[in-house]
Amino acid sequence: MPEEPIRRVQIDENSPEIITNDMYTPAFLREQIGKLIRVEFLIGTNNLTDRIGILEDVGVSYILLRAVESGNLLYCDIYAIKFVTIAENPYRRANFGYGF
């Protein structure tokens, strides 16, 4: 049975719009918590790197991914994110070994 996602950011009526209105990236990503995702980051001016994991939490300026291989938490800068692939059916088809 999968673990419950870690919820560190508490949302209430006083929360900033950036994490409550899904027109903003953090709020949209919060709706994807618990899903397997592949995140591509731009490092510097022309270096892309990616990470794959379960989206555990989203703050205003970061996301937390649980690495598939190790189970470790990875803190990621939201401002370096360029692309996010969300696995809708990660176990139905195993492209690239992770369902993407």
N, C-alpha and C positions, 0 to 999 in steps of 0.2 A: 504494500500500500504506500503511495507517495506521501512524503512529508508535507505538512501544511506550509505554505509560503511564510517566510519571516516578514512580519509587518512591523517595520520600525517607524515609518512615517504615519502619524495619526492624522486623519482628515476630519475636519468639522466645519461648521459654518464660518469660522474665522480663518480658514486656510486660504492661502493665496490662489488666485484664479489659475495660475500656471500649473497647479497640480489638481485642479478640479474641473477645468474646462478642456475637453478633449480636442479642442482646436490647437492646443499646445502639446509639444512632444512629450513632456513628462506625464501629463494627464492621459494622453493616448496610451503610452507605454504602461501606465498603471492598470489599464484594462486588460493587459496581456500577462499580468503576474500569474505565475504557475505554468506558463507555456515554455516549450523548448524554442529557443531563438538563436539565430546567428547574427552577431553584431560586427559590422565592419567599421574600423576606426581609421581616421586619417591622422597619421603621425608625421609631423613636419609639413612639408609642402607637397610631397608626392609619394609617400609611403603608406599603403593600406595594409592593415593587419586585421585579423578577425578572431573572434572568440565565440565559442558555442557553449550554451548552458541553459539552465532553467532560470527564468527571470524571477528573482526572489522579492525585490523591492525596488521602488523608484522614488527618488527625492527630487528636489528642484534642480540639482546640478549633478546627480550621479544615478547610476543603476547598480544593483547588486545581482551578479550572476552566480549560480552554483555550477561549478565545472562538472561536466558529465564524467570525465575520467577519474578525477580525484575526490569530488564532493566538496572541495574547498570553495569558500566564498571569494569572489573577485569583485572588487570595487572599481567601477569604471566611470570615467569623466564623460558626462552626457554631451558636452560641447564638442568632443572629438568624434562623435558618432556621425557617420555618413549614410549607412544603410542598415536596415534591420530586416531580416527574413524571419517570419513567424511560421513555425510548423503547425499547420492546422490538424494534420493527421500524422504525427511523427512516427508511428509504428506501423502504418498501413503500407508504406513504401520506403525502403531504406536506401535512398540515394545518398551517396557520400557517407554512408554509415550512420547518419543521424536523422534521416527522413527529410532532407532538404533537396 
